[in-house]
Amino acid sequence: MIGYVTIGALDLDKAVAFYDAVFETIGGERKSFDGTWGFYGPKDGEGNIGICKPHDGQPARGGNGIMIAFTAPSQDAVKAAHAAALANGGTDEGAPGFRPPDGTSFYGAYARDPTGNKFCVFHAG
């Protein structure tokens, strides 16, 4: 059970702009931003994904082997999220498509945000 997820950012303004664009494509929105934290969640729910600079003052860095997966309402939304990620400073980690390639139920795309955090956007069904 996940209460919330925190994603570290090197440049908070850049990260907030990035996640504004990506989450909009899958039905999410920014719930708040006070200059130190940005919180996101579903349009009809509460914020449960926080974006911030690390509390210890050290630079944020993408974790090797750590990935967050966000659900999308459709394959088109997966494609839109991946395109939004790349258009807003992200890097490609796997183009939209079925996983495994001959599968029919898990459609996903992978990217890294401007800090290097890896995530997946997927539609299952």
Buried (B, 14 or more C-beta within 10 A) or exposed (E): EEEEEEBBBBBBEBBBBBBBBBBBBBBBBBBEBEEEBBBBBBEEEEBBBBBBBEEEEEEBEBEEEEBBEBBBEEBEBBBBBBBBBBEBBBEEBEEBBEBEEEEEEBBBBBBBBBBBBBBBBBBEE
